[in-house]
Amino acid sequence: EIAARAHVENIDFIIQEALDKSKKKIKDLDGVAATTGPGLVVCLHVGCNIGKSIATFGGKPFLPINHLEGHALSPSIENKISFPYLLLLVSGGHSQYLIVKGLNSYKQIGTTIDDAVGEAFDKTAKILNLGYPGGPSVEKFAKLGNKNSYILPLPIINRGGCNLSLAGLKTDVLRKSKNIKSNQDKYNLAASFQETINKILRKKTEVAMKEFRKKLQDDSIRAFVVAGGVAANETIRKSLKEIANNMNFEPIFPSKEFCGDNAAMIAWSGIQRYKKKLFSKRNESVKSRWPLDEKAPYLKG
């Protein structure tokens, strides 16, 4: 409720600022794109309803965007990427391996069965009192610690294909945090946590790449795209680049400003859909859950 109210209070100013900076008027727009899921319904309603209103009064097509598709396509804002490619989507609420066959065509081959990677970073930052947002805070303080100080669990590391599980890791961080006696202990635990996430992602990415090759029967160099807020983490970037190069994939990351949730990636998805005339009926409603692969089994829990 508080978040939705903040959206209502700020959205007019943000729209005006965007128009002023771009030196455009509503009549100059080709269409209006807005995030309609997945996420907090009360917040999504604000952007979606205002987007629909602008589209209706301006006589423009309305493009409802899945925010996960925004992440999936965000690296192509700056890079030419050919389909199909392997995508690792790692954000606050989602951690998935997907084969991106084309716009609107996704095959999920792995996901988290409990916490997302970004969620694990946020909760670890909260446990260690490192501040918010959790991902950048853990990364910052991990630089001051020894990554080999603590041995943390690697849940389902050798089973479950390229599915992930991080709840047990987070619980062990909580358990070990109770014995912290100094700031150095705290930094060491942050560093060990980050290194453990890297170990998990390295192993699971390797499995996902083998799965990708098996499903596509294709040994040529393909793009491996990492998107979402966690893709901004430097150690994760370095680690996944090494794996990609070893496995004959081309690693592609969006610039850091396009990693977290941003309007540019939603507009970019809108442009791709506009080109293919994938417009919406005005009665499109927002969704709290909206998987990119509608046929994928829901594995949480």
MARVEXLUM-558548 format. One record per residue (C-alpha): residue number from 1; residue in one letter; x, y, z. Coordinates in nm, 3 decimals, padded with zeros to 5 digits, always signed. Layout:
<kegus>
(kegu NUM, A, (X, Y, Z))
...
</kegus>
This chain:
<kegus>
(kegu 1, E, (+00.000, +00.000, +00.000))
(kegu 2, I, (+00.283, +00.239, +00.093))
(kegu 3, A, (+00.475, +00.148, -00.224))
(kegu 4, A, (+00.166, +00.196, -00.443))
(kegu 5, R, (+00.102, +00.538, -00.287))
(kegu 6, A, (+00.463, +00.639, -00.358))
(kegu 7, H, (+00.411, +00.533, -00.723))
(kegu 8, V, (+00.099, +00.752, -00.749))
(kegu 9, E, (+00.277, +01.051, -00.595))
(kegu 10, N, (+00.575, +01.030, -00.831))
(kegu 11, I, (+00.452, +00.899, -01.164))
(kegu 12, D, (+00.328, +01.234, -01.303))
(kegu 13, F, (+00.665, +01.398, -01.238))
(kegu 14, I, (+00.855, +01.107, -01.394))
(kegu 15, I, (+00.640, +01.108, -01.710))
(kegu 16, Q, (+00.684, +01.485, -01.742))
(kegu 17, E, (+01.060, +01.457, -01.690))
(kegu 18, A, (+01.085, +01.185, -01.957))
(kegu 19, L, (+00.892, +01.401, -02.205))
(kegu 20, D, (+01.100, +01.711, -02.121))
(kegu 21, K, (+01.436, +01.529, -02.150))
(kegu 22, S, (+01.344, +01.362, -02.480))
(kegu 23, K, (+01.188, +01.686, -02.614))
(kegu 24, K, (+00.884, +01.483, -02.724))
(kegu 25, K, (+00.511, +01.521, -02.679))
(kegu 26, I, (+00.253, +01.243, -02.633))
(kegu 27, K, (+00.146, +01.286, -02.997))
(kegu 28, D, (+00.503, +01.200, -03.109))
(kegu 29, L, (+00.494, +00.854, -02.947))
(kegu 30, D, (+00.440, +00.536, -03.152))
(kegu 31, G, (+00.300, +00.342, -02.857))
(kegu 32, V, (+00.294, +00.311, -02.480))
(kegu 33, A, (+00.459, +00.018, -02.297))
(kegu 34, A, (+00.401, -00.057, -01.930))
(kegu 35, T, (+00.498, -00.341, -01.697))
(kegu 36, T, (+00.191, -00.552, -01.620))
(kegu 37, G, (+00.362, -00.830, -01.423))
(kegu 38, P, (+00.498, -01.016, -01.243))
(kegu 39, G, (+00.518, -00.820, -00.919))
(kegu 40, L, (+00.316, -00.639, -00.653))
(kegu 41, V, (-00.030, -00.597, -00.802))
(kegu 42, V, (-00.105, -00.267, -00.625))
(kegu 43, C, (+00.210, -00.109, -00.771))
(kegu 44, L, (+00.163, -00.260, -01.118))
(kegu 45, H, (-00.190, -00.116, -01.135))
(kegu 46, V, (-00.053, +00.239, -01.110))
(kegu 47, G, (+00.182, +00.219, -01.409))
(kegu 48, C, (-00.051, -00.002, -01.613))
(kegu 49, N, (-00.359, +00.219, -01.568))
(kegu 50, I, (-00.171, +00.541, -01.643))
(kegu 51, G, (-00.008, +00.374, -01.945))
(kegu 52, K, (-00.350, +00.264, -02.073))
(kegu 53, S, (-00.491, +00.614, -02.015))
(kegu 54, I, (-00.210, +00.783, -02.213))
(kegu 55, A, (-00.249, +00.525, -02.492))
(kegu 56, T, (-00.628, +00.570, -02.505))
(kegu 57, F, (-00.631, +00.951, -02.501))
(kegu 58, G, (-00.336, +00.972, -02.739))
(kegu 59, G, (-00.486, +00.713, -02.977))
(kegu 60, K, (-00.174, +00.494, -02.943))
(kegu 61, P, (-00.133, +00.117, -02.915))
(kegu 62, F, (-00.078, -00.015, -02.562))
(kegu 63, L, (+00.190, -00.280, -02.504))
(kegu 64, P, (+00.169, -00.478, -02.177))
(kegu 65, I, (+00.519, -00.598, -02.089))
(kegu 66, N, (+00.633, -00.892, -01.878))
(kegu 67, H, (+00.913, -00.744, -01.669))
(kegu 68, L, (+01.107, -01.073, -01.700))
(kegu 69, E, (+01.100, -01.031, -02.079))
(kegu 70, G, (+01.239, -00.681, -02.021))
(kegu 71, H, (+01.538, -00.841, -01.845))
(kegu 72, A, (+01.566, -01.118, -02.107))
(kegu 73, L, (+01.592, -00.869, -02.395))
(kegu 74, S, (+01.787, -00.595, -02.211))
(kegu 75, P, (+02.137, -00.699, -02.332))
(kegu 76, S, (+02.022, -00.651, -02.694))
(kegu 77, I, (+01.979, -00.277, -02.625))
(kegu 78, E, (+02.357, -00.251, -02.673))
(kegu 79, N, (+02.452, -00.584, -02.839))
(kegu 80, K, (+02.343, -00.760, -03.154))
(kegu 81, I, (+02.237, -01.106, -03.031))
(kegu 82, S, (+02.100, -01.380, -03.254))
(kegu 83, F, (+01.840, -01.632, -03.137))
(kegu 84, P, (+01.842, -01.886, -02.983))
(kegu 85, Y, (+02.055, -01.803, -02.679))
(kegu 86, L, (+02.089, -01.926, -02.322))
(kegu 87, L, (+01.970, -01.682, -02.059))
(kegu 88, L, (+02.046, -01.679, -01.687))
(kegu 89, L, (+01.796, -01.440, -01.529))
(kegu 90, V, (+01.908, -01.354, -01.176))
(kegu 91, S, (+01.711, -01.085, -00.993))
(kegu 92, G, (+01.558, -01.019, -00.652))
(kegu 93, G, (+01.256, -01.239, -00.715))
(kegu 94, H, (+01.366, -01.473, -00.995))
(kegu 95, S, (+01.650, -01.710, -01.078))
(kegu 96, Q, (+01.599, -01.904, -01.400))
(kegu 97, Y, (+01.784, -02.065, -01.688))
(kegu 98, L, (+01.591, -02.017, -02.012))
(kegu 99, I, (+01.642, -02.096, -02.378))
(kegu 100, V, (+01.537, -01.778, -02.558))
(kegu 101, K, (+01.415, -01.898, -02.898))
(kegu 102, G, (+01.282, -01.558, -03.004))
(kegu 103, L, (+01.051, -01.280, -02.892))
(kegu 104, N, (+00.763, -01.435, -02.696))
(kegu 105, S, (+00.921, -01.783, -02.717))
(kegu 106, Y, (+01.095, -01.914, -02.403))
(kegu 107, K, (+01.180, -02.259, -02.270))
(kegu 108, Q, (+01.267, -02.280, -01.899))
(kegu 109, I, (+01.525, -02.547, -01.818))
(kegu 110, G, (+01.603, -02.451, -01.457))
(kegu 111, T, (+01.471, -02.234, -01.175))
(kegu 112, T, (+01.498, -02.190, -00.799))
(kegu 113, I, (+01.286, -02.416, -00.581))
(kegu 114, D, (+01.291, -02.161, -00.295))
(kegu 115, D, (+01.483, -01.831, -00.273))
(kegu 116, A, (+01.608, -01.634, -00.572))
(kegu 117, V, (+01.976, -01.535, -00.584))
(kegu 118, G, (+01.898, -01.165, -00.533))
(kegu 119, E, (+01.670, -01.251, -00.241))
(kegu 120, A, (+01.953, -01.453, -00.080))
(kegu 121, F, (+02.186, -01.151, -00.117))
(kegu 122, D, (+01.923, -00.917, +00.034))
(kegu 123, K, (+01.852, -01.150, +00.328))
(kegu 124, T, (+02.222, -01.208, +00.395))
(kegu 125, A, (+02.279, -00.831, +00.397))
(kegu 126, K, (+01.993, -00.796, +00.644))
(kegu 127, I, (+02.124, -01.077, +00.870))
(kegu 128, L, (+02.472, -00.916, +00.873))
(kegu 129, N, (+02.328, -00.564, +00.901))
(kegu 130, L, (+02.518, -00.444, +00.592))
(kegu 131, G, (+02.248, -00.211, +00.460))
(kegu 132, Y, (+02.012, -00.202, +00.159))
(kegu 133, P, (+02.014, -00.279, -00.132))
(kegu 134, G, (+02.162, -00.611, -00.027))
(kegu 135, G, (+02.349, -00.715, -00.343))
(kegu 136, P, (+02.581, -00.411, -00.370))
(kegu 137, S, (+02.630, -00.407, +00.010))
(kegu 138, V, (+02.740, -00.771, +00.029))
(kegu 139, E, (+02.970, -00.720, -00.271))
(kegu 140, K, (+03.125, -00.409, -00.113))
(kegu 141, F, (+03.193, -00.567, +00.228))
(kegu 142, A, (+03.298, -00.904, +00.080))
(kegu 143, K, (+03.604, -00.724, -00.063))
(kegu 144, L, (+03.720, -00.669, +00.296))
(kegu 145, G, (+03.684, -01.036, +00.393))
(kegu 146, N, (+03.845, -01.375, +00.333))
(kegu 147, K, (+03.622, -01.588, +00.108))
(kegu 148, N, (+03.767, -01.911, +00.251))
(kegu 149, S, (+03.685, -01.832, +00.615))
(kegu 150, Y, (+03.355, -02.020, +00.636))
(kegu 151, I, (+03.240, -02.346, +00.476))
(kegu 152, L, (+02.877, -02.297, +00.370))
(kegu 153, P, (+02.636, -02.553, +00.218))
(kegu 154, L, (+02.588, -02.599, -00.158))
(kegu 155, P, (+02.224, -02.721, -00.171))
(kegu 156, I, (+02.131, -02.968, -00.451))
(kegu 157, I, (+02.468, -02.895, -00.617))
(kegu 158, N, (+02.497, -03.243, -00.773))
(kegu 159, R, (+02.130, -03.314, -00.841))
(kegu 160, G, (+01.817, -03.142, -00.971))
(kegu 161, G, (+01.969, -03.057, -01.310))
(kegu 162, C, (+02.017, -02.681, -01.333))
(kegu 163, N, (+01.754, -02.604, -01.068))
(kegu 164, L, (+01.874, -02.402, -00.769))
(kegu 165, S, (+01.806, -02.405, -00.396))
(kegu 166, L, (+01.935, -02.128, -00.170))
(kegu 167, A, (+01.719, -02.138, +00.144))
(kegu 168, G, (+01.959, -02.375, +00.326))
(kegu 169, L, (+02.254, -02.150, +00.246))
(kegu 170, K, (+02.073, -01.846, +00.385))
(kegu 171, T, (+01.976, -02.041, +00.701))
(kegu 172, D, (+02.338, -02.143, +00.759))
(kegu 173, V, (+02.449, -01.778, +00.721))
(kegu 174, L, (+02.193, -01.691, +00.991))
(kegu 175, R, (+02.326, -01.971, +01.216))
(kegu 176, K, (+02.690, -01.867, +01.173))
(kegu 177, S, (+02.610, -01.497, +01.218))
(kegu 178, K, (+02.519, -01.567, +01.582))
(kegu 179, N, (+02.889, -01.632, +01.656))
(kegu 180, I, (+03.022, -01.314, +01.494))
(kegu 181, K, (+03.252, -01.130, +01.732))
(kegu 182, S, (+03.393, -00.852, +01.513))
(kegu 183, N, (+03.339, -00.658, +01.191))
(kegu 184, Q, (+03.610, -00.873, +01.031))
(kegu 185, D, (+03.403, -01.187, +01.105))
(kegu 186, K, (+03.109, -01.016, +00.937))
(kegu 187, Y, (+03.314, -00.930, +00.626))
(kegu 188, N, (+03.454, -01.284, +00.615))
(kegu 189, L, (+03.103, -01.432, +00.626))
(kegu 190, A, (+02.987, -01.195, +00.349))
(kegu 191, A, (+03.287, -01.297, +00.136))
(kegu 192, S, (+03.226, -01.669, +00.201))
(kegu 193, F, (+02.857, -01.631, +00.114))
(kegu 194, Q, (+02.939, -01.454, -00.215))
(kegu 195, E, (+03.199, -01.720, -00.304))
(kegu 196, T, (+02.945, -01.998, -00.229))
(kegu 197, I, (+02.690, -01.832, -00.464))
(kegu 198, N, (+02.962, -01.824, -00.729))
(kegu 199, K, (+03.038, -02.195, -00.682))
(kegu 200, I, (+02.666, -02.280, -00.717))
(kegu 201, L, (+02.620, -02.063, -01.028))
(kegu 202, R, (+02.937, -02.198, -01.191))
(kegu 203, K, (+02.823, -02.559, -01.149))
(kegu 204, K, (+02.459, -02.501, -01.244))
(kegu 205, T, (+02.555, -02.287, -01.546))
(kegu 206, E, (+02.775, -02.567, -01.675))
(kegu 207, V, (+02.480, -02.809, -01.642))
(kegu 208, A, (+02.248, -02.558, -01.817))
(kegu 209, M, (+02.494, -02.515, -02.105))
(kegu 210, K, (+02.512, -02.892, -02.159))
(kegu 211, E, (+02.130, -02.908, -02.149))
(kegu 212, F, (+02.108, -02.621, -02.403))
(kegu 213, R, (+02.344, -02.805, -02.641))
(kegu 214, K, (+02.151, -03.132, -02.597))
(kegu 215, K, (+01.812, -02.975, -02.668))
(kegu 216, L, (+01.931, -02.775, -02.969))
(kegu 217, Q, (+02.177, -03.029, -03.112))
(kegu 218, D, (+02.403, -02.733, -03.185))
(kegu 219, D, (+02.776, -02.701, -03.110))
(kegu 220, S, (+02.834, -02.357, -03.265))
(kegu 221, I, (+02.928, -02.057, -03.047))
(kegu 222, R, (+02.606, -01.927, -02.891))
(kegu 223, A, (+02.539, -01.628, -02.670))
(kegu 224, F, (+02.513, -01.681, -02.296))
(kegu 225, V, (+02.322, -01.382, -02.161))
(kegu 226, V, (+02.314, -01.293, -01.791))
(kegu 227, A, (+02.050, -01.035, -01.693))
(kegu 228, G, (+01.875, -00.901, -01.382))
(kegu 229, G, (+02.003, -00.706, -01.082))
(kegu 230, V, (+02.251, -00.973, -00.970))
(kegu 231, A, (+02.425, -00.952, -01.312))
(kegu 232, A, (+02.582, -00.626, -01.186))
(kegu 233, N, (+02.795, -00.821, -00.933))
(kegu 234, E, (+03.157, -00.812, -01.054))
(kegu 235, T, (+03.265, -01.148, -00.908))
(kegu 236, I, (+02.964, -01.320, -01.066))
(kegu 237, R, (+03.040, -01.156, -01.401))
(kegu 238, K, (+03.403, -01.270, -01.389))
(kegu 239, S, (+03.312, -01.622, -01.279))
(kegu 240, L, (+03.043, -01.675, -01.544))
(kegu 241, K, (+03.261, -01.529, -01.820))
(kegu 242, E, (+03.523, -01.796, -01.744))
(kegu 243, I, (+03.264, -02.076, -01.758))
(kegu 244, A, (+03.116, -01.940, -02.084))
(kegu 245, N, (+03.456, -01.921, -02.251))
(kegu 246, N, (+03.540, -02.278, -02.139))
(kegu 247, M, (+03.209, -02.410, -02.273))
(kegu 248, N, (+03.225, -02.234, -02.613))
(kegu 249, F, (+02.963, -01.968, -02.534))
(kegu 250, E, (+02.991, -01.592, -02.583))
(kegu 251, P, (+02.917, -01.423, -02.246))
(kegu 252, I, (+02.700, -01.110, -02.275))
(kegu 253, F, (+02.603, -00.884, -01.983))
(kegu 254, P, (+02.397, -00.564, -01.999))
(kegu 255, S, (+02.560, -00.243, -01.877))
(kegu 256, K, (+02.506, -00.202, -01.504))
(kegu 257, E, (+02.234, +00.063, -01.549))
(kegu 258, F, (+02.031, -00.196, -01.742))
(kegu 259, C, (+02.078, -00.479, -01.487))
(kegu 260, G, (+01.832, -00.374, -01.216))
(kegu 261, D, (+01.468, -00.294, -01.294))
(kegu 262, N, (+01.461, +00.003, -01.533))
(kegu 263, A, (+01.226, +00.175, -01.776))
(kegu 264, A, (+01.462, +00.142, -02.074))
(kegu 265, M, (+01.428, -00.238, -02.087))
(kegu 266, I, (+01.046, -00.211, -02.074))
(kegu 267, A, (+01.050, +00.042, -02.359))
(kegu 268, W, (+01.289, -00.184, -02.554))
(kegu 269, S, (+01.054, -00.482, -02.514))
(kegu 270, G, (+00.773, -00.251, -02.627))
(kegu 271, I, (+00.969, -00.161, -02.941))
(kegu 272, Q, (+01.029, -00.529, -03.026))
(kegu 273, R, (+00.660, -00.610, -02.977))
(kegu 274, Y, (+00.550, -00.301, -03.169))
(kegu 275, K, (+00.757, -00.413, -03.469))
(kegu 276, K, (+00.576, -00.749, -03.464))
(kegu 277, K, (+00.237, -00.580, -03.403))
(kegu 278, L, (+00.192, -00.766, -03.071))
(kegu 279, F, (-00.047, -00.506, -02.930))
(kegu 280, S, (-00.291, -00.556, -02.647))
(kegu 281, K, (-00.661, -00.526, -02.594))
(kegu 282, R, (-00.729, -00.251, -02.342))
(kegu 283, N, (-00.877, -00.499, -02.090))
(kegu 284, E, (-00.534, -00.652, -02.017))
(kegu 285, S, (-00.501, -00.695, -01.639))
(kegu 286, V, (-00.189, -00.703, -01.421))
(kegu 287, K, (-00.051, -01.034, -01.293))
(kegu 288, S, (+00.140, -01.111, -00.974))
(kegu 289, R, (+00.277, -01.430, -01.137))
(kegu 290, W, (+00.363, -01.439, -01.506))
(kegu 291, P, (+00.627, -01.695, -01.609))
(kegu 292, L, (+00.805, -01.647, -01.942))
(kegu 293, D, (+00.751, -02.018, -02.009))
(kegu 294, E, (+00.381, -02.073, -01.930))
(kegu 295, K, (+00.424, -02.452, -01.958))
(kegu 296, A, (+00.709, -02.475, -01.706))
(kegu 297, P, (+00.619, -02.650, -01.379))
(kegu 298, Y, (+00.598, -02.423, -01.073))
(kegu 299, L, (+00.875, -02.554, -00.848))
(kegu 300, K, (+00.871, -02.316, -00.551))
(kegu 301, G, (+00.841, -02.516, -00.231))
</kegus>
